[in-house]
């Protein structure tokens, strides 16, 4: 079993940076590469881009980082969803490295 993983999806890149900064300041975590997703209804949203921030570390630190990130992102443009994996399986590890920011 691996480290805990916390994922927070937010609206927009600015909110992602603000959330990531808050999460890293709140706890002893590392961050995987941001990922992006274009929602199915982009024209109906103020910010038509969803960005996932992925925190890694011990479960207590990841929980603290996710909560801080959510609070910070709510002040910018909002949170789509969040989830914590308490112990990431080895087969899941490669998926955490994927990023649609690498694609055109």
MIDOSE-1310 file (N, C-alpha, C; in nm, 2 decimals, decimal comma, always signed):
residues 104
xxxx	+0,08/-0,12/+0,00/+0,00/+0,00/+0,00/+0,09/+0,13/+0,00; +0,04/+0,23/-0,07/+0,12/+0,35/-0,09/+0,07/+0,46/+0,01; +0,12/+0,58/-0,02/+0,08/+0,70/+0,05/-0,06/+0,73/+0,03; -0,12/+0,81/+0,11/-0,25/+0,86/+0,09/-0,25/+0,96/-0,03
xxxx	-0,36/+0,98/-0,10/-0,37/+1,07/-0,21/-0,50/+1,15/-0,19; -0,49/+1,28/-0,20/-0,61/+1,37/-0,19/-0,62/+1,44/-0,32; -0,74/+1,44/-0,38/-0,76/+1,50/-0,51/-0,87/+1,61/-0,49; -0,84/+1,73/-0,54/-0,93/+1,84/-0,53/-0,95/+1,89/-0,67
xxxx	-1,07/+1,89/-0,72/-1,10/+1,95/-0,85/-1,16/+2,09/-0,83; -1,10/+2,19/-0,90/-1,15/+2,32/-0,89/-1,17/+2,38/-1,03; -1,24/+2,50/-1,03/-1,27/+2,57/-1,15/-1,15/+2,66/-1,18; -1,08/+2,63/-1,29/-0,97/+2,73/-1,34/-0,84/+2,71/-1,28
xxxx	-0,74/+2,75/-1,36/-0,60/+2,74/-1,32/-0,56/+2,83/-1,20; -0,62/+2,95/-1,20/-0,58/+3,04/-1,08/-0,63/+2,97/-0,95; -0,75/+2,92/-0,95/-0,79/+2,85/-0,83/-0,71/+2,73/-0,79; -0,66/+2,66/-0,90/-0,57/+2,55/-0,87/-0,44/+2,59/-0,80
xxxx	-0,38/+2,70/-0,85/-0,26/+2,75/-0,79/-0,28/+2,79/-0,65; -0,39/+2,87/-0,63/-0,42/+2,91/-0,49/-0,45/+2,80/-0,40; -0,52/+2,70/-0,44/-0,56/+2,58/-0,36/-0,43/+2,50/-0,33; -0,35/+2,48/-0,43/-0,22/+2,40/-0,42/-0,13/+2,47/-0,31
xxxx	-0,12/+2,60/-0,32/-0,04/+2,68/-0,23/-0,09/+2,66/-0,09; -0,22/+2,68/-0,07/-0,28/+2,66/+0,06/-0,26/+2,52/+0,12; -0,28/+2,42/+0,04/-0,27/+2,28/+0,08/-0,12/+2,25/+0,12; -0,03/+2,30/+0,05/+0,11/+2,28/+0,08/+0,16/+2,35/+0,20
xxxx	+0,10/+2,47/+0,23/+0,13/+2,55/+0,35/+0,07/+2,49/+0,47; -0,04/+2,42/+0,45/-0,12/+2,36/+0,57/-0,06/+2,23/+0,62; +0,01/+2,16/+0,53/+0,05/+2,02/+0,57/+0,18/+1,98/+0,50; +0,24/+1,87/+0,55/+0,36/+1,82/+0,49/+0,32/+1,72/+0,38
xxxx	+0,30/+1,77/+0,26/+0,25/+1,69/+0,14/+0,34/+1,73/+0,02; +0,34/+1,64/-0,08/+0,39/+1,67/-0,21/+0,28/+1,68/-0,30; +0,30/+1,73/-0,42/+0,20/+1,75/-0,52/+0,24/+1,68/-0,65; +0,15/+1,60/-0,71/+0,16/+1,54/-0,84/+0,13/+1,65/-0,94
xxxx	+0,16/+1,62/-1,07/+0,13/+1,71/-1,18/-0,02/+1,75/-1,18; -0,06/+1,87/-1,20/-0,20/+1,91/-1,22/-0,25/+1,84/-1,34; -0,38/+1,82/-1,34/-0,45/+1,76/-1,46/-0,57/+1,85/-1,49; -0,61/+1,85/-1,61/-0,72/+1,93/-1,65/-0,83/+1,85/-1,72
xxxx	-0,95/+1,90/-1,72/-1,07/+1,84/-1,78/-1,16/+1,95/-1,82; -1,21/+1,93/-1,94/-1,31/+2,03/-1,99/-1,44/+1,97/-1,97; -1,53/+2,04/-1,89/-1,66/+1,99/-1,86/-1,75/+1,98/-1,98; -1,85/+1,90/-1,97/-1,95/+1,88/-2,08/-2,03/+2,00/-2,11
xxxx	-2,04/+2,09/-2,02/-2,12/+2,21/-2,05/-2,04/+2,34/-2,03; -1,92/+2,35/-2,10/-1,83/+2,46/-2,08/-1,89/+2,60/-2,10; -1,99/+2,61/-2,20/-2,05/+2,74/-2,22/-2,14/+2,79/-2,11; -2,18/+2,70/-2,03/-2,27/+2,74/-1,92/-2,19/+2,78/-1,79
xxxx	-2,06/+2,77/-1,79/-1,98/+2,80/-1,67/-1,90/+2,93/-1,69; -1,88/+3,00/-1,58/-1,79/+3,12/-1,58/-1,65/+3,08/-1,61; -1,60/+2,97/-1,56/-1,47/+2,92/-1,58/-1,48/+2,78/-1,64; -1,46/+2,77/-1,78/-1,48/+2,64/-1,85/-1,36/+2,55/-1,85
xxxx	-1,30/+2,54/-1,73/-1,18/+2,44/-1,72/-1,18/+2,39/-1,58; -1,17/+2,26/-1,56/-1,16/+2,20/-1,43/-1,02/+2,15/-1,42; -0,96/+2,18/-1,31/-0,82/+2,14/-1,28/-0,82/+2,06/-1,15; -0,74/+1,94/-1,16/-0,73/+1,85/-1,04/-0,59/+1,87/-0,98
xxxx	-0,59/+1,90/-0,85/-0,47/+1,90/-0,77/-0,46/+1,77/-0,69; -0,34/+1,71/-0,69/-0,33/+1,58/-0,63/-0,22/+1,59/-0,52; -0,26/+1,58/-0,40/-0,17/+1,59/-0,28/-0,13/+1,44/-0,24; -0,01/+1,43/-0,20/+0,04/+1,29/-0,15/+0,11/+1,31/-0,02
xxxx	+0,09/+1,21/+0,07/+0,16/+1,21/+0,20/+0,09/+1,12/+0,29; +0,11/+1,14/+0,42/+0,04/+1,07/+0,52/-0,11/+1,11/+0,53; -0,19/+1,02/+0,58/-0,34/+1,05/+0,57/-0,37/+1,18/+0,65; -0,32/+1,21/+0,76/-0,35/+1,33/+0,84/-0,31/+1,45/+0,76
xxxx	-0,19/+1,45/+0,70/-0,14/+1,56/+0,62/-0,23/+1,58/+0,50; -0,26/+1,48/+0,43/-0,34/+1,49/+0,31/-0,48/+1,54/+0,34; -0,54/+1,50/+0,45/-0,67/+1,55/+0,49/-0,66/+1,70/+0,52; -0,56/+1,74/+0,59/-0,54/+1,89/+0,62/-0,52/+1,97/+0,49
xxxx	-0,44/+1,91/+0,40/-0,41/+1,98/+0,27/-0,54/+2,00/+0,19; -0,62/+1,89/+0,18/-0,74/+1,89/+0,10/-0,84/+2,00/+0,16; -0,85/+2,00/+0,29/-0,94/+2,10/+0,35/-0,90/+2,24/+0,33; -0,77/+2,27/+0,34/-0,71/+2,40/+0,32/-0,73/+2,44/+0,17
xxxx	-0,70/+2,34/+0,08/-0,72/+2,37/-0,06/-0,86/+2,40/-0,10; -0,96/+2,33/-0,04/-1,10/+2,36/-0,07/-1,14/+2,49/-0,02; -1,10/+2,53/+0,10/-1,13/+2,66/+0,15/-1,08/+2,77/+0,06; -0,95/+2,76/+0,02/-0,89/+2,86/-0,06/-0,95/+2,87/-0,20
xxxx	-0,98/+2,75/-0,26/-1,05/+2,76/-0,40/-1,19/+2,81/-0,39; -1,26/+2,79/-0,29/-1,39/+2,85/-0,28/-1,39/+3,00/-0,28; -1,28/+3,06/-0,23/-1,27/+3,21/-0,23/-1,24/+3,26/-0,37; -1,19/+3,17/-0,46/-1,16/+3,21/-0,60/-1,27/+3,19/-0,70
xxxx	-1,29/+3,06/-0,73/-1,39/+3,03/-0,83/-1,48/+2,90/-0,79; -1,44/+2,83/-0,69/-1,51/+2,72/-0,65/-1,45/+2,58/-0,66; -1,51/+2,49/-0,59/-1,46/+2,35/-0,59/-1,57/+2,26/-0,66; -1,52/+2,17/-0,75/-1,61/+2,08/-0,82/-1,63/+1,96/-0,73
xxxx	-1,52/+1,90/-0,68/-1,53/+1,78/-0,59/-1,40/+1,75/-0,53; -1,40/+1,67/-0,43/-1,27/+1,62/-0,37/-1,29/+1,48/-0,32; -1,18/+1,41/-0,31/-1,18/+1,28/-0,26/-1,04/+1,24/-0,20; -1,04/+1,16/-0,10/-0,92/+1,11/-0,04/-0,91/+0,96/-0,05
xxxx	-0,80/+0,91/-0,10/-0,76/+0,77/-0,10/-0,67/+0,75/+0,01; -0,71/+0,67/+0,11/-0,63/+0,66/+0,23/-0,50/+0,58/+0,21; -0,50/+0,49/+0,12/-0,38/+0,42/+0,09/-0,38/+0,38/-0,06; -0,31/+0,45/-0,14/-0,31/+0,43/-0,29/-0,25/+0,30/-0,33
xxxx	-0,32/+0,22/-0,40/-0,27/+0,09/-0,45/-0,15/+0,11/-0,55; -0,05/+0,03/-0,56/+0,06/+0,04/-0,66/+0,01/+0,05/-0,80; -0,09/-0,02/-0,84/-0,14/-0,01/-0,98/-0,20/+0,13/-1,01; -0,24/+0,20/-0,91/-0,30/+0,33/-0,93/-0,19/+0,44/-0,95
xxxx	-0,07/+0,42/-0,89/+0,04/+0,52/-0,89/+0,06/+0,58/-1,03; +0,07/+0,50/-1,14/+0,10/+0,56/-1,27/-0,01/+0,65/-1,32; -0,13/+0,63/-1,28/-0,24/+0,72/-1,32/-0,23/+0,86/-1,25; -0,16/+0,86/-1,14/-0,15/+0,99/-1,07/-0,05/+1,08/-1,15
xxxx	+0,03/+1,02/-1,23/+0,13/+1,10/-1,31/+0,07/+1,16/-1,44; -0,04/+1,11/-1,48/-0,10/+1,15/-1,61/-0,15/+1,30/-1,60; -0,14/+1,37/-1,71/-0,18/+1,51/-1,71/-0,22/+1,55/-1,85; -0,34/+1,60/-1,87/-0,39/+1,64/-2,00/-0,32/+1,78/-2,03
xxxx	-0,25/+1,84/-1,94/-0,18/+1,96/-1,97/-0,06/+1,93/-2,07; -0,02/+1,81/-2,07/+0,09/+1,77/-2,16/+0,04/+1,76/-2,31; -0,09/+1,76/-2,33/-0,14/+1,74/-2,46/-0,19/+1,87/-2,52; -0,19/+1,88/-2,65/-0,24/+2,01/-2,72/-0,38/+2,01/-2,73
